[in-house]
Amino acid sequence: MTESLDPERMACWRAYIEASQRLFTQIEEDLRADGLSFADYHVLVLLSEAPRQRLRMGELASRLVFSPSRLTYQISAMQRRGLVTRQSCPDDRRGSEAVLTAAGLLALRDAAPHHLASVRTHLMDDLDDAEVACLTRVFERLGRRLHAARDASSTPADN
């Protein structure tokens, strides 16, 4: 049987779960006021930062931590709203790319100030510099470890 967490680690785990869910819910609600979900916003940000504002679907799924089917659903929903298009890869016709549209860029630009205000209000403004640095170190290290573990557990056919 797996050893249980000591009281301090259990308190940490529960505080993380409850606070992160409340934070995500609040930020999602604030984005919905601009007509976007958190997933919509994240897709738009990643595409806006990509060269030529396009990413291969596999790369986008990996960066969003989405399954291929979840990404297909997300991109299809955003495509119906005119925020993105899906195009064949110019150098590899077998693959496809998600491409940011002018309407998607406009939606991102309209939502960004409100989203930033939400992130500041509900998270950043309550942290001092040392806490920001500590959380950055913790979550970057955790992200690297989880990414490496996922890569290690993938079969060659998955990659």
Z-matrix of the N, CA and C atoms (Angstrom, degrees):
N
C 1 1.453
C 2 1.532 1 109.66
N 3 1.299 2 116.36 1 145.85
C 4 1.453 3 122.10 2 -179.37
C 5 1.529 4 110.29 3 -74.33
N 6 1.314 5 114.56 4 137.24
C 7 1.465 6 120.12 5 178.85
C 8 1.522 7 109.67 6 -68.08
N 9 1.327 8 116.04 7 136.66
C 10 1.464 9 119.71 8 -179.53
C 11 1.530 10 109.86 9 -73.90
N 12 1.304 11 115.51 10 165.60
C 13 1.457 12 121.40 11 178.56
C 14 1.523 13 109.89 12 -77.18
N 15 1.332 14 115.67 13 146.25
C 16 1.467 15 117.92 14 174.29
C 17 1.537 16 107.58 15 -70.71
N 18 1.344 17 117.40 16 163.88
C 19 1.473 18 120.12 17 -174.69
C 20 1.533 19 114.37 18 -55.85
N 21 1.335 20 117.85 19 -37.60
C 22 1.466 21 120.15 20 -179.90
C 23 1.524 22 111.19 21 -67.20
N 24 1.329 23 117.46 22 -42.59
C 25 1.459 24 120.75 23 179.80
C 26 1.532 25 111.50 24 -70.86
N 27 1.319 26 116.88 25 -35.57
C 28 1.468 27 119.90 26 175.71
C 29 1.531 28 109.75 27 -64.73
N 30 1.324 29 117.24 28 -42.59
C 31 1.468 30 120.46 29 178.02
C 32 1.530 31 110.21 30 -62.81
N 33 1.339 32 116.95 31 -41.09
C 34 1.462 33 121.70 32 177.53
C 35 1.527 34 110.47 33 -61.23
N 36 1.329 35 116.41 34 -49.05
C 37 1.466 36 121.95 35 -178.78
C 38 1.528 37 110.74 36 -58.85
N 39 1.319 38 116.65 37 -49.09
C 40 1.472 39 120.03 38 -178.40
C 41 1.525 40 111.64 39 -65.92
N 42 1.325 41 116.82 40 -40.83
C 43 1.469 42 119.54 41 177.74
C 44 1.525 43 110.39 42 -61.82
N 45 1.341 44 116.57 43 -42.00
C 46 1.464 45 120.74 44 178.78
C 47 1.535 46 110.62 45 -62.08
N 48 1.333 47 116.65 46 -50.10
C 49 1.470 48 120.60 47 -177.87
C 50 1.519 49 111.04 48 -58.68
N 51 1.326 50 116.13 49 -51.17
C 52 1.469 51 119.26 50 -175.94
C 53 1.523 52 112.04 51 -67.28
N 54 1.328 53 117.48 52 -45.15
C 55 1.467 54 120.01 53 -179.21
C 56 1.522 55 111.55 54 -67.43
N 57 1.333 56 117.65 55 -41.55
C 58 1.466 57 119.08 56 -178.91
C 59 1.527 58 110.93 57 -66.34
N 60 1.327 59 117.74 58 -37.33
C 61 1.470 60 119.92 59 177.25
C 62 1.523 61 110.78 60 -66.61
N 63 1.329 62 117.10 61 -42.57
C 64 1.468 63 120.02 62 178.12
C 65 1.529 64 110.46 63 -63.76
N 66 1.333 65 116.86 64 -42.59
C 67 1.460 66 121.21 65 179.71
C 68 1.523 67 110.90 66 -63.46
N 69 1.329 68 116.77 67 -48.47
C 70 1.462 69 120.08 68 179.59
C 71 1.528 70 110.63 69 -60.01
N 72 1.334 71 117.05 70 -44.96
C 73 1.467 72 121.09 71 -179.74
C 74 1.524 73 110.97 72 -60.51
N 75 1.330 74 117.16 73 -43.88
C 76 1.463 75 120.51 74 -179.61
C 77 1.519 76 111.61 75 -65.22
N 78 1.328 77 116.80 76 -45.12
C 79 1.463 78 119.94 77 -179.66
C 80 1.528 79 110.48 78 -65.95
N 81 1.331 80 117.11 79 -38.51
C 82 1.466 81 121.10 80 176.78
C 83 1.536 82 110.09 81 -62.02
N 84 1.330 83 116.86 82 -45.64
C 85 1.472 84 120.35 83 178.35
C 86 1.525 85 110.92 84 -59.71
N 87 1.319 86 116.71 85 -43.31
C 88 1.462 87 120.23 86 179.76
C 89 1.529 88 111.46 87 -64.36
N 90 1.325 89 117.95 88 -39.37
C 91 1.470 90 120.72 89 177.06
C 92 1.524 91 111.56 90 -66.93
N 93 1.316 92 116.72 91 -37.33
C 94 1.477 93 120.38 92 -179.59
C 95 1.528 94 111.09 93 -59.51
N 96 1.337 95 117.35 94 -28.13
C 97 1.465 96 120.37 95 176.65
C 98 1.530 97 110.77 96 -62.69
N 99 1.326 98 116.80 97 -25.08
C 100 1.465 99 122.20 98 176.45
C 101 1.529 100 112.06 99 -96.08
N 102 1.321 101 116.98 100 6.55
C 103 1.458 102 120.88 101 176.96
C 104 1.518 103 114.61 102 82.71
N 105 1.329 104 117.34 103 16.25
C 106 1.466 105 121.06 104 -179.22
C 107 1.524 106 110.46 105 -124.20
N 108 1.319 107 115.62 106 149.57
C 109 1.463 108 120.50 107 168.60
C 110 1.527 109 107.51 108 -90.23
N 111 1.325 110 115.86 109 169.97
C 112 1.461 111 119.40 110 176.12
C 113 1.528 112 109.72 111 -61.81
N 114 1.328 113 117.19 112 -41.19
C 115 1.470 114 120.80 113 178.86
C 116 1.525 115 110.88 114 -62.60
N 117 1.341 116 117.46 115 -42.49
C 118 1.475 117 120.53 116 176.34
C 119 1.523 118 110.04 117 -56.46
N 120 1.313 119 115.72 118 -49.42
C 121 1.461 120 121.17 119 -176.63
C 122 1.525 121 110.80 120 -60.92
N 123 1.326 122 116.28 121 -45.01
C 124 1.462 123 120.37 122 -178.91
C 125 1.535 124 110.66 123 -63.05
N 126 1.315 125 117.77 124 -43.10
C 127 1.471 126 121.03 125 176.84
C 128 1.528 127 109.76 126 -59.33
N 129 1.330 128 116.66 127 -47.64
C 130 1.461 129 120.25 128 -178.52
C 131 1.529 130 111.73 129 -61.58
N 132 1.332 131 117.13 130 -41.23
C 133 1.470 132 120.15 131 178.56
C 134 1.526 133 110.51 132 -62.59
N 135 1.334 134 116.55 133 -49.35
C 136 1.469 135 119.47 134 -178.28
C 137 1.520 136 111.75 135 -60.91
N 138 1.317 137 117.32 136 -42.37
C 139 1.468 138 120.03 137 178.99
C 140 1.529 139 111.22 138 -67.89
N 141 1.327 140 117.37 139 -38.27
C 142 1.475 141 119.63 140 -179.34
C 143 1.522 142 111.47 141 -65.40
N 144 1.330 143 117.33 142 -28.07
C 145 1.463 144 121.61 143 -179.06
C 146 1.534 145 113.08 144 -89.04
N 147 1.310 146 117.31 145 -11.90
C 148 1.466 147 121.72 146 -175.92
C 149 1.532 148 111.04 147 -81.43
N 150 1.329 149 116.61 148 151.71
C 151 1.473 150 119.51 149 174.94
C 152 1.532 151 109.89 150 -56.50
N 153 1.319 152 115.39 151 132.81
C 154 1.478 153 122.98 152 -179.38
C 155 1.526 154 111.96 153 57.99
N 156 1.334 155 116.94 154 16.68
C 157 1.470 156 123.88 155 176.20
C 158 1.534 157 112.08 156 54.93
N 159 1.333 158 114.30 157 45.20
C 160 1.463 159 120.74 158 179.41
C 161 1.515 160 109.17 159 -148.82
N 162 1.332 161 115.69 160 147.49
C 163 1.464 162 121.77 161 175.96
C 164 1.520 163 109.04 162 -141.09
N 165 1.335 164 114.77 163 145.28
C 166 1.463 165 119.61 164 172.70
C 167 1.526 166 108.35 165 -60.81
N 168 1.306 167 116.18 166 145.76
C 169 1.461 168 120.49 167 -177.17
C 170 1.529 169 111.75 168 -58.32
N 171 1.327 170 118.21 169 -40.33
C 172 1.460 171 121.00 170 179.66
C 173 1.515 172 112.30 171 -64.02
N 174 1.323 173 117.17 172 -42.05
C 175 1.459 174 121.72 173 177.81
C 176 1.524 175 110.72 174 -64.75
N 177 1.328 176 116.28 175 -42.49
C 178 1.458 177 120.78 176 179.26
C 179 1.524 178 110.68 177 -63.96
N 180 1.320 179 117.16 178 -43.90
C 181 1.473 180 120.99 179 177.98
C 182 1.523 181 110.50 180 -59.55
N 183 1.314 182 116.69 181 -43.25
C 184 1.461 183 120.89 182 -179.93
C 185 1.520 184 111.18 183 -63.40
N 186 1.304 185 117.63 184 -44.31
C 187 1.466 186 120.95 185 -177.97
C 188 1.518 187 112.18 186 -70.71
N 189 1.325 188 117.32 187 -29.95
C 190 1.466 189 121.32 188 177.27
C 191 1.528 190 112.16 189 -83.97
N 192 1.330 191 116.17 190 -14.03
C 193 1.463 192 123.67 191 -172.83
C 194 1.536 193 108.47 192 60.44
N 195 1.339 194 114.75 193 50.11
C 196 1.458 195 124.12 194 178.35
C 197 1.517 196 108.50 195 -114.16
N 198 1.322 197 116.77 196 149.01
C 199 1.456 198 120.71 197 169.79
C 200 1.534 199 107.20 198 -72.26
N 201 1.342 200 117.46 199 158.74
C 202 1.470 201 118.68 200 177.61
C 203 1.535 202 112.80 201 -56.85
N 204 1.332 203 117.40 202 -39.66
C 205 1.465 204 118.84 203 -178.98
C 206 1.527 205 111.71 204 -69.00
N 207 1.328 206 116.79 205 -37.23
C 208 1.467 207 119.22 206 177.50
C 209 1.522 208 110.58 207 -65.52
N 210 1.344 209 116.94 208 -40.18
C 211 1.463 210 119.62 209 178.60
C 212 1.522 211 110.51 210 -65.32
N 213 1.323 212 117.59 211 -41.94
C 214 1.465 213 120.52 212 178.72
C 215 1.525 214 110.22 213 -57.73
N 216 1.325 215 116.37 214 -45.06
C 217 1.468 216 121.10 215 178.34
C 218 1.532 217 110.15 216 -61.67
N 219 1.336 218 116.76 217 -47.05
C 220 1.466 219 121.48 218 -178.56
C 221 1.521 220 111.11 219 -60.88
N 222 1.323 221 117.07 220 -48.77
C 223 1.469 222 120.80 221 -178.29
C 224 1.525 223 110.52 222 -65.61
N 225 1.319 224 117.85 223 -38.87
C 226 1.469 225 120.42 224 178.04
C 227 1.524 226 110.84 225 -61.49
N 228 1.332 227 117.12 226 -43.13
C 229 1.464 228 120.91 227 179.14
C 230 1.530 229 110.62 228 -64.48
N 231 1.319 230 117.05 229 -41.30
C 232 1.463 231 120.68 230 179.63
C 233 1.520 232 111.30 231 -71.07
N 234 1.324 233 116.61 232 -32.84
C 235 1.465 234 121.38 233 178.09
C 236 1.536 235 109.96 234 -65.46
N 237 1.326 236 117.26 235 -41.69
C 238 1.469 237 120.79 236 178.29
C 239 1.531 238 111.52 237 -60.51
N 240 1.331 239 116.84 238 -28.60
C 241 1.463 240 121.92 239 179.62
C 242 1.529 241 112.20 240 -91.52
N 243 1.342 242 117.05 241 -0.24
C 244 1.453 243 121.43 242 176.47
C 245 1.518 244 115.27 243 79.80
N 246 1.342 245 117.89 244 13.50
C 247 1.464 246 121.27 245 -177.22
C 248 1.529 247 112.59 246 -82.47
N 249 1.313 248 116.74 247 -29.48
C 250 1.464 249 123.27 248 -179.95
C 251 1.517 250 108.70 249 -142.65
N 252 1.328 251 114.95 250 163.61
C 253 1.458 252 120.87 251 168.30
C 254 1.520 253 106.98 252 -125.54
N 255 1.290 254 115.04 253 165.56
C 256 1.466 255 121.06 254 175.82
C 257 1.521 256 106.48 255 -120.43
N 258 1.334 257 116.24 256 125.49
C 259 1.460 258 121.45 257 -175.97
C 260 1.518 259 109.72 258 -131.34
N 261 1.321 260 115.31 259 154.64
C 262 1.457 261 120.34 260 173.61
C 263 1.518 262 108.95 261 -65.22
N 264 1.329 263 115.78 262 145.77
C 265 1.467 264 120.14 263 176.75
C 266 1.524 265 108.31 264 -67.10
N 267 1.319 266 118.23 265 131.44
C 268 1.457 267 120.07 266 -178.48
C 269 1.531 268 113.56 267 -62.32
N 270 1.330 269 117.57 268 -34.59
C 271 1.461 270 120.78 269 -177.05
C 272 1.530 271 113.14 270 -96.12
N 273 1.338 272 117.42 271 -8.19
C 274 1.470 273 121.62 272 -179.24
C 275 1.518 274 107.90 273 -150.00
N 276 1.297 275 116.85 274 92.71
C 277 1.469 276 121.83 275 -173.86
C 278 1.533 277 113.72 276 -62.29
N 279 1.350 278 117.40 277 -13.97
C 280 1.470 279 119.53 278 179.38
C 281 1.521 280 111.17 279 -75.66
N 282 1.323 281 117.27 280 -28.28
C 283 1.456 282 121.51 281 -178.76
C 284 1.514 283 111.55 282 -94.32
N 285 1.322 284 115.91 283 169.00
C 286 1.457 285 119.40 284 175.67
C 287 1.518 286 109.86 285 -134.89
N 288 1.320 287 113.52 286 159.09
C 289 1.450 288 121.39 287 -178.65
C 290 1.520 289 109.99 288 -123.86
N 291 1.326 290 115.46 289 147.68
C 292 1.458 291 121.54 290 167.76
C 293 1.514 292 106.28 291 -90.17
N 294 1.323 293 116.08 292 134.78
C 295 1.467 294 121.44 293 -175.43
C 296 1.526 295 108.43 294 -127.51
N 297 1.316 296 115.67 295 130.71
C 298 1.463 297 121.97 296 177.93
C 299 1.522 298 109.43 297 -70.32
N 300 1.315 299 117.50 298 133.96
C 301 1.464 300 121.95 299 175.98
C 302 1.529 301 109.17 300 -96.03
N 303 1.329 302 115.72 301 169.01
C 304 1.470 303 120.27 302 175.68
C 305 1.530 304 109.98 303 -60.31
N 306 1.334 305 116.83 304 -39.33
C 307 1.471 306 120.30 305 178.65
C 308 1.531 307 110.90 306 -65.58
N 309 1.328 308 116.83 307 -36.82
C 310 1.458 309 120.58 308 177.62
C 311 1.516 310 111.69 309 -66.23
N 312 1.339 311 116.24 310 -41.75
C 313 1.457 312 120.38 311 178.19
C 314 1.526 313 110.74 312 -64.64
N 315 1.310 314 116.88 313 -40.13
C 316 1.460 315 121.36 314 177.72
C 317 1.536 316 110.74 315 -64.35
N 318 1.331 317 116.64 316 -43.36
C 319 1.470 318 120.34 317 178.19
C 320 1.527 319 110.71 318 -61.03
N 321 1.329 320 116.49 319 -41.15
C 322 1.463 321 120.97 320 177.95
C 323 1.529 322 110.37 321 -64.07
N 324 1.312 323 117.38 322 -46.53
C 325 1.467 324 120.94 323 -179.86
C 326 1.522 325 111.74 324 -62.71
N 327 1.329 326 117.18 325 -36.59
C 328 1.460 327 120.39 326 178.30
C 329 1.529 328 111.62 327 -70.18
N 330 1.333 329 117.02 328 -39.13
C 331 1.463 330 121.16 329 -176.13
C 332 1.523 331 113.25 330 -81.58
N 333 1.323 332 117.97 331 -26.83
C 334 1.469 333 121.45 332 -172.48
C 335 1.529 334 114.12 333 -56.14
N 336 1.317 335 120.19 334 -46.49
C 337 1.474 336 118.09 335 -179.67
C 338 1.534 337 112.58 336 -62.39
N 339 1.322 338 116.88 337 -39.46
C 340 1.471 339 120.66 338 179.19
C 341 1.530 340 110.24 339 -68.27
N 342 1.329 341 116.11 340 -39.92
C 343 1.463 342 120.02 341 179.17
C 344 1.529 343 110.42 342 -64.87
N 345 1.310 344 116.68 343 -44.75
C 346 1.458 345 120.51 344 178.45
C 347 1.529 346 110.72 345 -60.82
N 348 1.314 347 117.15 346 -42.35
C 349 1.472 348 120.65 347 177.69
C 350 1.526 349 110.54 348 -61.88
N 351 1.329 350 117.13 349 -39.54
C 352 1.461 351 121.45 350 178.49
C 353 1.520 352 111.07 351 -64.69
N 354 1.331 353 116.97 352 -45.70
C 355 1.467 354 121.53 353 179.43
C 356 1.529 355 110.12 354 -62.88
N 357 1.321 356 116.32 355 -42.74
C 358 1.473 357 119.21 356 178.41
C 359 1.527 358 110.39 357 -63.72
N 360 1.315 359 117.08 358 -49.95
C 361 1.462 360 121.58 359 -175.63
C 362 1.518 361 112.46 360 -62.71
N 363 1.314 362 116.19 361 -44.66
C 364 1.466 363 120.18 362 -171.71
C 365 1.523 364 114.34 363 -92.52
N 366 1.352 365 117.77 364 -8.55
C 367 1.459 366 119.21 365 179.50
C 368 1.521 367 112.91 366 -141.61
N 369 1.303 368 117.76 367 -67.61
C 370 1.461 369 121.62 368 -166.50
C 371 1.525 370 115.33 369 -64.01
N 372 1.319 371 117.96 370 -39.20
C 373 1.466 372 119.63 371 -176.13
C 374 1.523 373 113.08 372 -67.52
N 375 1.325 374 117.09 373 -14.23
C 376 1.457 375 120.94 374 -179.90
C 377 1.528 376 112.53 375 -95.63
N 378 1.335 377 117.33 376 0.08
C 379 1.464 378 121.61 377 -177.26
C 380 1.524 379 110.43 378 -109.69
N 381 1.335 380 116.01 379 141.14
C 382 1.461 381 118.56 380 172.48
C 383 1.533 382 108.22 381 -89.07
N 384 1.321 383 116.43 382 174.79
C 385 1.466 384 121.05 383 -175.50
C 386 1.530 385 112.41 384 -59.90
N 387 1.321 386 117.08 385 -39.50
C 388 1.471 387 120.48 386 -179.85
C 389 1.527 388 110.61 387 -66.04
N 390 1.315 389 117.61 388 -38.73
C 391 1.465 390 120.57 389 178.75
C 392 1.526 391 111.00 390 -67.92
N 393 1.320 392 117.30 391 -40.35
C 394 1.471 393 120.67 392 176.77
C 395 1.523 394 109.66 393 -61.12
N 396 1.323 395 116.99 394 -45.90
C 397 1.463 396 120.67 395 179.86
C 398 1.524 397 111.10 396 -62.93
N 399 1.327 398 117.42 397 -41.72
C 400 1.465 399 121.43 398 179.45
C 401 1.526 400 111.03 399 -64.56
N 402 1.326 401 117.36 400 -48.25
C 403 1.471 402 120.12 401 179.58
C 404 1.522 403 111.14 402 -62.56
N 405 1.316 404 117.35 403 -38.14
C 406 1.467 405 120.75 404 178.07
C 407 1.522 406 110.19 405 -61.62
N 408 1.328 407 117.12 406 -48.07
C 409 1.473 408 120.68 407 178.58
C 410 1.522 409 111.14 408 -59.84
N 411 1.314 410 117.45 409 -46.96
C 412 1.467 411 121.64 410 -177.60
C 413 1.519 412 110.48 411 -61.71
N 414 1.330 413 117.98 412 -50.74
C 415 1.457 414 119.68 413 -174.75
C 416 1.517 415 113.01 414 -74.94
N 417 1.332 416 119.01 415 -30.65
C 418 1.470 417 119.39 416 173.86
C 419 1.524 418 110.25 417 -66.11
N 420 1.332 419 117.24 418 -43.73
C 421 1.468 420 120.54 419 178.95
C 422 1.529 421 110.33 420 -64.21
N 423 1.306 422 117.20 421 -44.43
C 424 1.464 423 121.03 422 178.29
C 425 1.530 424 110.39 423 -61.62
N 426 1.318 425 117.07 424 -44.38
C 427 1.459 426 120.88 425 179.24
C 428 1.519 427 112.53 426 -60.94
N 429 1.332 428 116.54 427 -43.33
C 430 1.472 429 120.14 428 178.11
C 431 1.525 430 110.80 429 -62.49
N 432 1.340 431 116.62 430 -44.09
C 433 1.468 432 120.32 431 -178.21
C 434 1.526 433 110.99 432 -65.29
N 435 1.311 434 116.94 433 -44.72
C 436 1.469 435 119.73 434 179.66
C 437 1.523 436 111.72 435 -66.71
N 438 1.324 437 117.22 436 -38.14
C 439 1.462 438 121.15 437 177.57
C 440 1.527 439 110.55 438 -63.93
N 441 1.329 440 115.96 439 -44.76
C 442 1.471 441 120.39 440 179.46
C 443 1.525 442 110.65 441 -64.56
N 444 1.321 443 117.40 442 -40.75
C 445 1.468 444 120.92 443 179.47
C 446 1.526 445 110.46 444 -64.82
N 447 1.316 446 116.80 445 -39.42
C 448 1.471 447 120.48 446 178.45
C 449 1.520 448 110.46 447 -65.80
N 450 1.342 449 115.99 448 -44.21
C 451 1.465 450 120.31 449 177.73
C 452 1.524 451 111.53 450 -60.48
N 453 1.342 452 116.13 451 -42.08
C 454 1.463 453 121.03 452 -178.73
C 455 1.526 454 111.83 453 -66.21
N 456 1.333 455 116.53 454 -31.29
C 457 1.472 456 119.23 455 -177.72
C 458 1.529 457 112.19 456 -87.04
N 459 1.338 458 117.55 457 -10.90
C 460 1.466 459 120.91 458 178.38
C 461 1.514 460 110.39 459 -74.04
N 462 1.291 461 115.51 460 140.88
C 463 1.468 462 119.41 461 174.19
C 464 1.512 463 108.49 462 -84.06
N 465 1.334 464 118.21 463 158.99
C 466 1.468 465 120.00 464 179.30
C 467 1.529 466 112.40 465 -55.71
N 468 1.310 467 118.14 466 -30.46
C 469 1.472 468 120.85 467 179.48
C 470 1.521 469 111.26 468 -69.59
N 471 1.358 470 117.08 469 -23.95
C 472 1.466 471 120.90 470 179.64
C 473 1.516 472 111.88 471 -77.03
N 474 1.313 473 118.36 472 -24.38
C 475 1.469 474 120.99 473 -174.26
C 476 1.490 475 113.95 474 -89.74
